[in-house]
C-alpha cells in the first residue's frame, strides 16, 4: 500500500510541475506583478463596476482581486498551471467574501482556446511569442473599444493608446481594440 501512495504522490507532483512548465512554454512563467504596478494599471484603464475584466495567466489573481476589491468589477482569470490555479482560486474566494458587489471567477483553462469577446478589459503579462498569438486572436474576437493592458511587452499589430513608464518599473501598455 505504501508503494501505491508514493507512486500517486510522485504522479501528482509531476503533474503540478508539468503544468507549470507547460504554462511557461505556451504563455509565460509565473512572475508576480508588483502591487504598485497593479495599482498603476488599474488607474490607467479607469475601471468601472460595469466592466468585466480578465487576466490571461492570472497567476495568484492579484490583479483580479484588486479590481474586485477597489472597483467592484466582475473578474475572470485563466490559468493552466495547477498550483497557480489552486492559489488563485483560494485568493479569489477570499476576495469574493470581502466584496459586496464584485465577483472573481478562476478557470483552469487555456485562454488561447477561450472566447474573449465578452470582456471589456484584458490584462496580460506574457512573453512576446504569446503576445503575437494573442494579437491575431484579438483582431478576430474583441469588440471595438475593448481595453487591453500588457505588462512589459508590446502587442504586435496594435498601436498603444498610452505607454506608462516610470524609472525602474515595468512598462505598461494600454491598447484599444
C-alpha positions in Angstrom: 0.0 0.0 0.0 2.8 2.4 0.8 4.3 1.9 -2.7 1.0 3.0 -4.2 0.8 6.1 -2.1 4.4 7.0 -3.0 3.6 6.5 -6.7 0.4 8.6 -6.5 2.3 11.3 -4.7 5.0 11.4 -7.4 2.4 11.5 -10.2 0.6 14.4 -8.5 3.9 16.3 -8.1 4.9 15.5 -11.7 1.5 16.8 -12.9 1.9 20.0 -10.9 5.4 20.7 -12.3 4.4 19.7 -15.9 1.5 22.1 -16.0 3.8 24.9 -14.6 6.3 24.1 -17.3 3.6 24.0 -20.0 2.3 27.4 -18.9 5.8 28.8 -19.1 6.3 27.4 -22.6 3.0 28.5 -24.2 2.4 31.8 -22.4 4.9 32.8 -19.7 6.4 31.5 -16.5 4.7 32.9 -13.4 6.2 36.2 -12.3 4.2 38.1 -9.6 3.2 41.6 -10.6 4.1 44.2 -8.0 1.3 45.9 -6.1 2.4 49.3 -7.4 2.3 48.1 -11.0 -1.2 46.7 -10.4 -2.4 50.0 -9.0 -0.9 51.9 -11.9 -2.5 49.7 -14.4 -6.0 49.8 -12.8 -5.8 53.6 -12.6 -4.7 53.7 -16.2 -7.8 51.9 -17.6 -10.3 53.8 -15.5 -12.0 50.6 -14.4 -15.8 50.8 -13.7 -18.1 48.4 -11.8 -19.8 47.6 -15.2 -16.5 46.3 -16.6 -15.9 42.6 -17.0 -12.1 42.0 -16.9 -9.9 39.0 -17.4 -6.3 38.2 -16.6 -4.8 35.8 -19.0 -2.5 33.6 -17.0 -3.7 35.1 -13.7 -1.0 33.5 -11.5 -2.1 34.3 -8.0 -5.1 36.5 -9.1 -3.7 39.7 -7.6 -4.9 41.9 -10.4 -8.4 40.4 -10.3 -8.8 40.6 -6.6 -7.7 44.3 -6.6 -10.1 45.1 -9.4 -13.0 43.5 -7.4 -12.0 45.0 -4.1 -11.4 48.6 -5.2 -13.6 48.9 -8.3 -16.3 46.3 -7.8 -15.8 44.9 -11.3 -16.6 41.4 -12.4 -13.3 39.4 -12.9 -12.4 36.2 -14.6 -8.9 34.7 -14.6 -7.5 31.9 -16.7 -4.7 29.7 -15.5 -3.3 26.4 -16.7 -0.7 25.7 -14.0 -2.5 23.6 -11.4 -0.6 25.1 -8.5 -1.2 28.7 -9.6 -4.8 27.8 -10.3 -5.3 26.5 -6.7 -3.6 29.5 -5.3 -5.6 32.0 -7.4 -8.8 30.2 -6.7 -8.2 30.5 -3.0 -7.4 34.2 -3.3 -10.5 34.8 -5.4 -12.7 33.1 -2.8 -11.3 35.4 -0.1 -11.8 38.4 -2.4 -15.4 37.4 -3.0 -16.0 37.1 0.7 -14.7 40.6 1.2 -16.5 42.2 -1.7 -20.2 43.0 -1.6 -20.5 43.9 -5.3 -17.7 42.4 -7.4 -17.1 38.8 -8.1 -13.9 36.8 -9.2 -14.0 33.5 -11.1 -10.9 31.5 -11.8 -10.9 28.9 -14.7 -8.4 26.1 -15.2 -8.3 26.6 -18.9 -6.0 27.5 -21.8 -7.0 31.1 -22.7 -5.9 30.6 -26.3 -8.9 28.3 -26.7 -11.4 30.6 -25.0 -13.8 33.2 -26.5 -12.6 36.5 -25.1 -15.3 38.7 -26.8 -17.3 39.1 -23.5 -14.5 41.1 -21.8 -14.2 44.9 -21.7 -10.7 44.8 -20.2 -8.0 42.2 -20.8 -4.8 42.0 -18.8 -1.7 40.1 -19.8 1.9 39.7 -18.6 3.1 37.2 -21.3 6.0 36.6 -23.5 6.4 38.3 -26.9 5.6 35.0 -28.6 2.3 34.7 -26.7 1.5 38.3 -27.4 2.0 37.6 -31.1 -0.5 34.8 -31.0 -3.0 36.9 -29.0 -2.7 39.7 -31.5 -4.4 37.6 -34.1 -7.0 36.3 -31.7 -7.8 39.8 -30.5 -8.4 41.0 -34.1 -10.9 38.2 -34.7 -12.7 38.3 -31.3 -12.7 41.6 -29.5 -15.4 44.2 -29.6 -14.4 47.7 -30.6 -13.3 49.6 -27.5 -12.1 46.7 -25.5 -9.1 47.9 -23.4 -6.0 45.7 -23.5 -3.3 46.1 -20.9 0.1 44.5 -21.5 2.8 44.5 -18.9 6.4 44.7 -20.2 5.8 43.5 -23.8 4.1 45.2 -26.8 1.2 43.8 -28.7 2.2 43.3 -32.3 -0.2 44.9 -34.9 -1.7 47.3 -32.3 -0.7 50.9 -31.6 -0.7 51.7 -27.9 -3.1 54.4 -26.8 -0.9 55.1 -23.8 2.5 53.9 -22.5 3.1 54.2 -18.8 6.7 54.0 -17.8 8.5 55.0 -14.6 12.1 54.7 -13.7 12.9 51.1 -12.7 9.3 49.9 -13.1 7.8 47.6 -15.7 6.4 49.4 -18.7 2.6 49.2 -19.1 1.0 49.4 -22.5 -2.7 50.3 -23.0 -4.4 49.4 -26.2 -8.0 49.6 -27.5 -9.4 47.1 -30.0 
